[in-house]
Every structure is written in C-alpha cells, then in structure tokens.
Amino acid sequence: MLIPSLRRFIVLFISCLLGLSTLFANPAPAQAFDNPSLLPEKQTPIIDLANFLPTLQEESLTEEIKEFEEETGWKLRILTQYDQTPGRAVKEYWNLNDQSVLLVADARGGNLLAFNVGDEVYNLLPRTFWVELQTRFGNMFYVEKNGENNAIAQSLETVKGCLAEGGCNVVPGLPQEQWILTLITSVVGGVVFGLAARPRKQDQIVAWQWALLLSPLWGILFIAFGIGPVVTRTAEWLPLLRNILGFMLGALVAYLTPIFNNESTHSEGKT
C-alpha cells in the first residue's frame, strides 16, 4: 500500500516540476507545420489520429461537446496525434477563437496532455489551473493506470465543470498523492513549531517568543501548503482533520524529544 502511494507521489512531484517549467508560457501543442490533408472533410469537434478514443466514447464526447457549446458558447476541441499531425491547420479548420479550448493528446512527450487556450478562457481559468490539470491527468502514472482515453475524458469534464460554474482557480478534487504532500508539509510545519516552542529557560513551559518568531516558516508549511490546497479543492473534512493531527503530532514529538534526551542524560549521570 505504501510503495504504490510513494511511487505515485514521486511521479506527481516530477510531473509538477516539468509542468511548472511551462508556467509562464502558453500551454500549446507541438505544432510545427500545416498538414490540412489529415483533417476530415466533415466538421467534427474530435480528430482522433492516434486512436486513443474507443468509438462509443468518441461519439459520446462529441455529443457532449456540441451540447456544451450550444448551451454556453465555449468551444471545446480534441486532437490526438502521434506520428502525424495537422499542425496549425486545425486553427482554421475549427475557427479557434478567444472562447476556445484545444486539448491535444500526444503520447510522445513526458506528459500526454497539452492545451491551447483562448484569452477569454484565461479570465476564468488561470494559467496555473492548466499546469495543474496537465500534471494531474496527463502524467505517466495516471495514463498507465486509467488509459489515454480516460485521461482525455476526465480533463475535458473538469474543464466543462469549471467553465459552467463561472471559473476555477485550482483543479477541483484532491488526489491521494497531492494529499500525501499536504500531510508531509503539515507534519514538517509541526516539527518546526515544536522545535521553536521548546523551553530555553528554567521553569519555562513553552517558548512562545520563539514560536511566534518562526511563525512565518511553520505557518507557510502548515497553512499555505498543508491546509490551503485541501480546503480549496474539496469539502471533505477527513483530509483536513488528518493534516491538523499530523501538525499536532509533529509538534508534540519535536517538543518532547529533547526532554526525553535530557532525562536519559541525567539518568546516566546518576549511575
């Protein structure tokens, strides 16, 4: 149980590093040329050149995309590619505009997913949202476990949900790998708090001055990185409770360990 979770955490961490490298760049597919001959004659919102989508799922997604566009005006498009790609020709084919989202699935890179997003979409879904969406559903472990088709479908469903709700700053939902990261930062924050609160004078119980002095450090670890990602992505109370308990446990261990060491030293001196 621990090994798969650790593996997922490592993969997510590496994917986040790769995704953050493109944080200040437009999420755009690798399109270096125009090849209109690969485009179908009949207009369709999905071009599955890599055959990632089963027929029934492709038909279902096509209907959902058309209905969503009619209801909201947002234009969602999917392009899967492998050895060949139509390149920039899709922009004219689909008449992509400021209200368009183009999802490109290409298994040749380190991440399956890439997004080309219109300017008006960025007003509701910021760049950080797309980086997180890419790293969550396009990373190698998720694709290996769920398949390319489900990675595409789940990311598209997330975009639809956020656009329908009027926007999202973060990707909804809290995967186990991300929660583990928040738990780790909560425990580390507790350790920093516990070490800072250790008494440094005789008859002193808690060194509140030091705890307050180091509050920016343990506050960032616990509140910004431990609590913030949880409360902004899910309404469930259990992950939040676990992180709070992790902070308290880390603080208690760090606070009491020196006391145990001192008592052990005193006992050895008496003997």
C-alpha positions in Angstrom: 0.0 0.0 0.0 2.8 2.4 0.9 5.0 1.6 -2.1 2.3 2.4 -4.8 1.5 5.6 -2.9 5.2 6.6 -2.7 5.5 5.8 -6.4 2.5 8.0 -7.3 3.9 10.8 -5.2 7.3 10.7 -6.9 5.6 10.7 -10.4 3.3 13.6 -9.4 6.3 15.6 -8.0 8.3 15.1 -11.2 5.3 15.9 -13.3 4.8 19.1 -11.3 8.4 20.2 -11.9 8.0 19.6 -15.6 4.7 21.4 -15.7 6.0 24.4 -13.7 8.7 24.9 -16.3 5.9 26.0 -18.7 4.0 28.0 -16.1 4.7 31.4 -17.8 4.4 30.1 -21.3 1.1 29.5 -23.2 0.1 25.8 -22.9 0.3 24.9 -26.5 0.6 21.7 -28.5 3.7 20.9 -30.6 2.6 22.1 -34.0 5.4 22.9 -36.4 3.7 22.8 -39.8 0.4 22.7 -41.6 -1.0 19.5 -43.0 -4.6 20.0 -43.9 -4.8 16.6 -45.7 -5.1 14.9 -42.3 -8.3 16.9 -41.4 -11.6 15.2 -42.1 -14.0 16.7 -44.6 -16.9 16.6 -42.3 -16.8 19.1 -39.4 -16.3 17.3 -36.1 -15.1 18.5 -32.7 -12.8 15.5 -32.2 -9.9 14.4 -34.5 -8.5 11.1 -33.1 -5.5 10.5 -35.3 -3.8 8.4 -32.5 -6.9 6.2 -32.0 -6.9 6.9 -28.2 -10.7 7.0 -28.0 -13.0 4.0 -28.5 -15.8 4.6 -31.0 -18.6 4.7 -28.5 -16.7 7.1 -26.2 -15.8 9.3 -29.0 -19.4 9.6 -30.1 -20.5 10.3 -26.6 -17.8 13.0 -26.1 -18.8 14.6 -29.5 -22.4 15.0 -28.4 -21.4 16.4 -25.1 -19.1 19.0 -26.7 -21.8 20.1 -29.1 -24.4 20.4 -26.4 -22.0 22.3 -24.2 -21.1 24.7 -26.9 -24.8 25.4 -27.7 -25.6 26.0 -24.1 -22.6 28.1 -23.0 -20.8 29.3 -26.2 -17.5 27.8 -25.1 -15.8 25.9 -27.9 -14.0 22.7 -26.8 -12.0 20.6 -29.3 -9.9 17.5 -29.0 -6.9 16.5 -31.2 -5.0 13.3 -30.7 -1.8 12.8 -32.6 1.2 10.5 -32.8 3.4 10.1 -35.9 1.4 12.7 -37.9 -0.3 15.9 -37.0 -2.3 18.6 -39.0 -0.4 21.2 -37.1 -1.6 24.8 -37.2 -4.2 23.8 -39.9 -6.6 22.9 -37.0 -6.9 26.6 -36.1 -8.6 27.5 -39.4 -10.5 24.2 -39.6 -12.1 24.7 -36.2 -12.1 28.5 -36.4 -10.5 28.7 -32.9 -11.0 32.0 -31.1 -10.8 33.6 -27.7 -13.5 31.3 -26.3 -11.8 28.1 -27.5 -10.0 25.3 -25.6 -8.0 22.9 -27.7 -6.9 19.7 -25.9 -4.0 18.0 -27.7 -3.1 14.4 -26.6 0.3 13.3 -27.8 2.0 10.2 -26.1 5.4 11.0 -27.5 6.3 13.5 -24.7 6.6 13.2 -21.0 3.1 14.3 -20.5 0.1 13.2 -22.5 -1.8 16.4 -22.4 -1.3 19.9 -23.8 -3.8 22.8 -24.0 -4.2 25.7 -26.4 -6.4 28.2 -24.6 -8.2 31.4 -25.8 -7.7 34.7 -24.0 -11.3 34.9 -22.6 -10.9 31.4 -21.1 -7.9 32.6 -19.1 -10.2 35.1 -17.3 -12.0 32.2 -15.7 -9.2 29.5 -15.6 -5.8 31.0 -15.0 -2.5 29.6 -16.3 -1.8 27.8 -13.0 -5.1 25.8 -13.5 -3.9 24.4 -16.8 -0.5 23.4 -15.4 -2.2 21.6 -12.6 -4.7 20.0 -14.9 -1.9 18.8 -17.2 0.2 17.3 -14.4 -2.8 15.6 -12.7 -4.4 13.8 -15.6 -1.5 13.7 -18.1 1.3 12.3 -16.0 2.6 8.8 -16.9 1.3 7.0 -13.9 -2.3 8.3 -14.3 -2.3 7.4 -18.0 -0.8 4.0 -17.3 -3.5 3.3 -14.7 -6.5 4.8 -16.4 -5.7 4.8 -20.1 -5.3 7.7 -22.6 -9.0 7.8 -23.3 -10.0 8.4 -19.7 -7.2 10.9 -19.1 -8.7 12.9 -22.0 -12.3 12.5 -20.9 -11.6 13.4 -17.3 -9.6 16.5 -18.1 -12.3 17.6 -20.5 -15.0 17.0 -17.9 -13.1 19.1 -15.4 -12.8 22.0 -17.9 -16.5 21.8 -18.6 -17.4 21.8 -15.0 -15.3 24.8 -14.1 -16.5 26.8 -17.1 -20.1 26.0 -16.3 -19.5 27.2 -12.7 -18.0 30.5 -13.8 -14.4 29.6 -13.3 -11.9 27.8 -11.0 -8.6 28.9 -9.6 -7.5 25.3 -9.0 -8.4 21.9 -10.3 -11.3 20.5 -8.1 -10.7 17.3 -6.2 -7.8 16.1 -4.0 -5.9 13.1 -5.3 -4.2 10.9 -2.7 -0.8 11.8 -4.0 -1.5 15.5 -3.5 -3.0 14.9 -0.1 0.1 13.0 1.0 2.2 16.0 0.0 0.0 18.3 2.1 0.2 15.9 5.0 4.0 15.9 4.8 4.2 19.7 4.8 1.8 19.8 7.8 4.0 17.4 9.8 7.1 19.3 8.9 5.4 22.5 10.0 4.5 20.9 13.3 8.1 19.9 13.8 9.3 23.4 13.2 6.7 24.7 15.6 7.7 22.1 18.2 11.4 22.9 18.0 10.7 26.6 18.2 8.4 26.2 21.3 11.0 24.2 23.3 11.7 25.9 26.7 15.0 27.6 26.8 14.9 28.9 30.4 14.4 27.1 33.7 10.7 26.8 34.7 9.7 27.9 31.2 7.0 25.6 29.7 6.7 27.0 26.2 8.9 29.5 24.4 6.1 31.5 22.8 8.5 34.2 21.7 10.5 31.8 19.5 7.3 30.1 18.3 6.0 33.5 17.1 9.3 34.5 15.7 9.3 31.4 13.5 5.6 31.6 12.7 6.2 32.6 9.1 8.0 29.4 8.4 5.8 26.9 10.2 2.7 28.9 9.1 3.6 28.7 5.4 4.3 24.9 5.7 1.1 24.2 7.7 -1.4 26.8 6.5 -0.3 27.6 2.9 0.9 24.2 1.9 -0.9 21.9 4.3 -4.3 23.4 4.8 -4.8 25.7 1.7 -4.6 23.0 -1.0 -7.1 20.9 0.9 -9.8 23.4 1.6 -9.6 24.9 -1.9 -10.1 21.5 -3.6 -12.5 19.5 -1.5 -15.2 20.0 1.1 -14.4 16.7 2.9 -13.3 17.2 6.5 -11.3 14.0 6.9 -8.1 15.1 5.0 -8.2 18.4 6.8 -8.5 16.6 10.2 -5.6 14.3 9.3 -3.4 17.3 8.4 -4.2 19.1 11.7 -3.5 15.9 13.7 -0.2 15.5 11.7 0.8 19.0 12.6 0.0 18.4 16.3 1.8 15.1 16.3 4.9 16.6 14.6 4.9 19.5 17.1 4.5 17.2 20.1 7.3 14.9 19.1 9.7 17.7 18.3 8.8 19.4 21.6 9.1 16.3 23.8 12.1 14.6 22.3 14.7 16.9 23.8 13.1 16.4 27.2 13.4 12.6 26.9 17.0 13.1 25.9 17.7 15.3 28.9 16.1 12.8 31.2 18.2 10.0 29.7 21.4 12.0 30.1 20.6 12.8 33.8 19.9 9.1 34.5 23.2 8.1 33.0 25.0 10.7 35.1 23.4 9.5 38.3 24.5 5.9 37.6 
